[in-house]
Amino acid sequence: MTATFTKIRGGCGSGETCEAIHSTSRRTAIVTGPAVTDPAERALLPIGPGETAVEVSLDLLPEAARP
């Protein structure tokens, strides 16, 4: 079954980035933002197979804890 998504906060207001947090019907969160592409920075992160890292403003994070 395909999940459904509900935007909690963020979006493409600036036209440059689309940082956002979405809740899913699987009771998880999806975070979108610019990908961390610098190899030196990626080497410092525990990124597993099939995962990626994105960077978002700290202003988005408190919203992720909402039920």
N, C-alpha and C positions, 0 to 999 in steps of 0.2 A: 504494500500500500504506500502510495506517495504521501510524504508528510505535507502538512500545511504550515505556513509561516505567518507570524504576526509581528510587525515592526514594533519594538519597544521604544527605541530612541534612535535618532540619527537620520541620515539620508544624504541626498545630493544637493544640499542647499547652496554650497559654494560653487558647484559645477566642476570642481577640481578633484574632489575625493567623495566617496560615498560611504564613509564610516557609519556603521549601524550595528545594532544588536537586534536580533529577531528571536522570538520564542518559537518552538516547534510543537507540533501535535505529539511528538515523542517525549515531551517534557525535557527538552534540551535547549541550548542556546546556540545560535549561529552568529558569529562575529565577522563582519566584512570590513575591509580597509586595505590600504596599500600593502602589498607584499613586502616582507623583509627579504631583500635580495642580496645584500652585501655579504659575501662569503665569510668574512671575519665575524660579523654579527651572528650569522646563522650557526657558525661553529660553536658559539657560546650557548646556544639553546638546545634543549633536548627534543629535537624534532624527529618523530618516528616515521616509519614507512607510510606513505599515503597521507602524511600531514604536511601542513605549511604553517608559516607564522605570518600574522598580519599585525600592523601597528595601528592603534586607535588612540584617540584622546582619552585621558583619564576621566574626563567629564562623562563618558559613556558608561563606565564601569559600575557606579552605584545602581543603575537601572537593571543590571543583570540579575541582581538579587531579589527582584520583585517576584511575588508568586504569580 
